[in-house]
Amino acid sequence: MSSCDLLVFVDSTASTRDSWVFRKLQRQSSFRRGGVIPTAICLSKAAIGAGVLSVSVHAAEVGALYQLACLMRLGRARQRSGGMISVASIETKKWSFEDVCEELFHPVMSIFTGFMNACVCLGSAAGYLIVCGQVFVVIFQADNATRNLFVVLVGIFVCCPMALARHVGFMRHLAALSVGALILLVIVVAWYMGDRGIDESVTTENFLLGPGGATFITYMNSINNMIFAYNNQFNVPQLTGELTPEPSRNGMTKVALLSTSISFLLYASVSILGVLAFGVAENQKDSLILDLMPVRKDRSTS
């Protein structure tokens, strides 16, 4: 073996060892990009948003039984549809919803789905900014001008960098923080109910079946709100491609099950606790942020 061949052999051995060490470190990191848990959190956060704040309003109108039944049925549909999309991505080797549609159907279909996904993302971003403004007002008792400035800054320094990220897994820490904040919201509502007791307007009958008088439109609005609990299929192909060590159907099955469970537990908890804490009458505001605002004012004055 010549000296040149020896150098090549040593270099390739070192590269192989370094890559093996890197893969081992990646496997040891439970929150690495492409892992099952962070991927599930990113996928669930793509659906969980402003809708969770108003889900208790709809539960107070239609009853907990209808609400939970729809959440379970829609969760099952979400799990199956996500599995089919991930299989399509793996088979076609396409890692975006638009590319999968173009490969399996027609370029016109990819343009249509791209337009629809862009509208959904814009609407979700607007909803997030509105909620951020409400939370800012509740915490800091800010006026409208300060709130508007805060919303603009969040849009520039948070939403814009997130939109430019090439990998969805890049936002796994922010997604975990957001899900953690929503869990904290559930804890706050549970604390409020424990401190104030169950609202006097709640009975066993109207809690389970609603107060009555709900129209067809009321039930449809409730379903529309719950659809957003699982409306994250457009992120499935990209997250499938980011799975490590390689995209697999088994891995995405675990991701779909975990993300669906996270969404169901959050929406179900808010539905039940929100109705018990704030009632079925006029005490129920448009969102939990507005429901908790009087508590913030009482604490500030005391």
C-alpha positions in Angstrom: 0.0 0.0 0.0 1.4 3.4 -1.0 1.5 6.4 1.3 -1.3 8.1 -0.7 -3.5 5.0 -0.3 -2.7 4.9 3.4 -3.7 8.5 3.8 -7.0 7.9 1.9 -7.7 4.9 4.1 -7.0 6.8 7.3 -9.2 9.7 6.2 -12.1 7.4 5.3 -11.8 5.6 8.6 -11.8 8.8 10.5 -14.8 10.1 8.6 -16.7 6.8 9.2 -15.9 7.0 12.9 -16.9 10.6 13.1 -20.2 10.0 11.4 -20.9 7.0 13.6 -20.2 9.1 16.7 -22.5 11.8 15.3 -25.3 9.3 14.7 -24.9 7.8 18.1 -25.1 11.3 19.7 -28.2 11.9 17.7 -29.8 8.7 18.9 -29.0 9.6 22.5 -30.7 13.0 22.2 -34.4 12.5 22.9 -35.3 15.9 21.4 -33.1 15.8 18.3 -34.5 17.1 15.0 -36.2 14.2 13.3 -37.0 12.3 16.4 -40.5 10.9 17.1 -41.3 13.1 20.1 -40.2 16.5 18.7 -41.8 15.6 15.3 -45.1 14.8 17.1 -44.9 18.1 19.0 -44.3 20.1 15.8 -47.2 18.3 14.1 -49.6 18.9 16.9 -48.6 22.5 17.3 -49.3 23.0 13.6 -53.0 22.4 14.5 -53.3 23.6 18.1 -53.7 27.3 18.2 -56.2 30.0 18.8 -59.1 27.5 18.5 -58.3 25.9 21.8 -59.1 29.2 23.6 -62.7 29.2 22.3 -63.5 25.5 22.5 -65.1 25.8 25.9 -67.6 28.3 24.5 -68.8 25.7 21.9 -68.8 23.0 24.6 -71.1 25.2 26.7 -73.5 25.5 23.8 -73.7 21.8 22.5 -72.7 19.8 25.6 -69.7 17.8 26.6 -70.9 14.5 25.2 -71.2 15.9 21.7 -67.9 17.7 22.0 -66.0 14.7 23.1 -67.6 12.4 20.6 -66.6 14.7 17.8 -63.1 15.0 19.1 -62.7 11.3 19.2 -64.2 10.7 15.7 -62.2 13.5 14.1 -59.0 12.3 15.9 -59.4 8.9 14.4 -59.9 10.4 10.9 -56.8 12.6 11.4 -54.7 9.6 12.4 -55.7 7.6 9.3 -55.4 10.5 6.9 -51.9 11.4 8.2 -50.8 7.8 7.8 -52.0 7.7 4.2 -50.2 11.0 3.4 -47.0 9.8 5.0 -47.1 6.5 3.0 -47.7 8.5 -0.2 -44.7 10.7 0.6 -42.4 7.7 1.3 -43.5 5.9 -1.9 -43.1 8.9 -4.2 -40.0 10.4 -2.3 -41.7 13.7 -2.3 -41.5 15.8 0.9 -44.1 18.5 0.4 -47.9 18.3 0.0 -47.8 20.2 -3.3 -45.1 17.8 -4.8 -47.1 14.8 -3.7 -50.2 16.2 -5.4 -48.3 17.0 -8.6 -46.7 13.5 -8.7 -50.0 11.6 -8.0 -52.5 13.9 -9.7 -51.8 17.0 -11.8 -49.8 20.2 -11.5 -53.1 22.1 -11.3 -53.9 20.2 -8.2 -50.5 21.2 -6.6 -51.3 24.9 -7.4 -54.7 24.6 -5.8 -53.5 22.8 -2.6 -50.6 25.3 -2.4 -53.1 28.2 -2.5 -55.3 26.6 0.1 -52.4 25.9 2.4 -51.2 29.5 2.1 -54.6 30.7 3.1 -54.7 28.4 6.1 -51.3 29.6 7.2 -52.2 33.2 6.8 -55.4 32.7 8.8 -53.6 30.8 11.5 -50.9 33.5 11.8 -53.6 36.2 12.1 -55.3 34.2 14.8 -52.0 33.7 16.7 -51.3 37.4 16.6 -54.8 38.3 17.9 -54.3 35.9 20.8 -50.8 37.3 21.5 -52.3 40.7 21.7 -55.0 39.6 24.1 -52.5 37.8 26.3 -50.3 40.9 26.3 -53.2 43.1 27.4 -54.2 40.7 30.2 -50.7 40.4 31.6 -49.5 44.0 31.3 -52.8 46.0 31.2 -51.6 47.7 28.0 -53.6 50.1 26.0 -54.5 49.6 22.3 -51.5 51.5 20.9 -49.0 49.4 22.9 -50.8 46.2 22.0 -50.7 47.0 18.3 -47.0 47.7 18.5 -46.4 44.4 20.3 -48.4 42.5 17.7 -46.3 44.1 14.9 -43.1 43.3 16.7 -44.1 39.7 17.2 -45.0 39.4 13.5 -41.7 40.8 12.4 -39.3 39.1 14.8 -41.2 35.8 15.4 -43.5 35.0 12.5 -41.2 36.1 9.7 -38.1 34.0 10.9 -40.4 31.0 11.4 -41.8 31.4 7.9 -38.2 31.4 6.4 -37.1 28.2 8.2 -36.3 25.4 5.7 -37.0 22.6 8.2 -40.1 22.3 10.4 -38.0 20.5 13.0 -36.1 23.7 13.4 -39.0 25.0 15.4 -39.3 22.0 17.7 -38.2 24.0 20.8 -40.7 26.8 20.1 -43.4 24.3 19.4 -42.7 22.6 22.8 -42.8 26.0 24.5 -46.1 26.7 22.9 -47.6 23.4 23.8 -46.3 23.9 27.4 -48.0 27.3 27.5 -51.3 25.8 26.5 -50.8 23.1 29.2 -50.2 26.0 31.7 -53.5 27.5 30.5 -55.3 24.3 31.4 -53.6 24.3 34.8 -54.7 28.0 35.3 -58.3 27.1 34.4 -58.3 24.1 36.8 -56.9 26.4 39.5 -59.6 28.9 38.9 -62.3 26.2 39.2 -60.7 24.9 42.4 -60.5 28.4 43.8 -64.0 29.6 42.8 -65.8 26.2 42.6 -68.0 25.0 39.8 -70.1 27.7 38.2 -73.6 27.8 39.6 -75.1 27.8 36.2 -73.8 24.2 35.5 -76.0 21.2 36.1 -75.4 17.6 35.1 -77.9 17.9 32.2 -76.7 21.1 30.6 -73.1 20.0 31.1 -73.5 16.8 29.2 -76.2 17.8 26.7 -76.0 21.6 26.6 -78.5 24.2 27.8 -80.8 23.6 24.8 -81.8 25.9 22.0 -78.7 25.1 19.9 -79.4 25.3 16.1 -77.8 23.4 13.3 -75.4 26.3 12.7 -74.3 26.0 16.4 -73.4 22.4 16.0 -71.6 23.1 12.7 -69.6 25.9 14.3 -68.6 23.5 17.0 -67.4 21.0 14.5 -65.5 23.6 12.5 -63.6 24.7 15.7 -62.7 21.1 16.5 -61.5 20.4 13.0 -58.6 22.9 13.7 -57.5 20.6 16.5 -56.3 18.2 13.9 -55.8 20.3 10.8 -52.1 19.7 10.3 -52.0 17.3 7.3 -50.2 19.8 5.1 -47.1 19.4 7.3 -47.0 15.6 7.2 -44.9 15.2 4.1 -42.2 17.5 5.2 -42.0 16.1 8.7 -42.0 12.6 7.2 -38.9 13.6 5.1 -37.2 15.0 8.2 -37.5 11.7 10.3 -34.2 10.2 11.3 -32.4 8.0 10.6 -34.7 7.6 7.6 -38.4 8.2 6.8 -40.5 5.2 7.7 -44.1 4.3 8.0 -43.7 2.9 11.5 -42.1 6.2 12.7 -44.9 8.3 11.3 -47.5 6.0 12.8 -46.0 6.7 16.2 -45.9 10.4 15.4 -49.5 10.5 14.3 -50.7 8.7 17.4 -48.7 10.9 19.8 -49.7 14.2 18.1 -53.4 13.2 17.9 -53.3 12.3 21.6 -51.8 15.6 22.5 -54.4 17.5 20.6 -57.3 15.4 22.0 -56.2 15.8 25.6 -55.7 19.6 25.3 -59.0 20.2 23.6 -61.0 17.8 25.8 -59.4 19.2 29.0 -60.2 22.8 28.0 -63.8 21.8 27.0 -64.6 20.2 30.3 -62.7 22.6 32.6 -63.8 25.7 30.8 -67.5 24.8 31.1 -67.2 23.8 34.7 -65.2 27.0 35.6 -67.1 29.6 33.6 -70.6 28.0 33.2 -73.0 27.8 30.3 -74.6 31.3 30.7 -73.4 34.8 29.9 -70.3 34.2 32.0 -68.8 32.3 29.1 -66.8 34.8 26.9 -65.5 34.3 23.4 -62.1 33.0 24.6 -60.5 31.8 27.9 -58.3 34.9 27.8 -61.3 37.1 28.1 -62.8 34.8 30.7 -59.7 35.2 32.9 -59.4 39.0 32.4 -61.6 39.9 35.4 -59.4 37.7 37.6 -56.4 39.7 36.5 -58.1 42.9 37.3 -59.2 41.7 40.7 -55.6 40.6 41.5 -54.2 43.9 40.4 -56.6 46.0 42.5 -56.1 43.8 45.6 
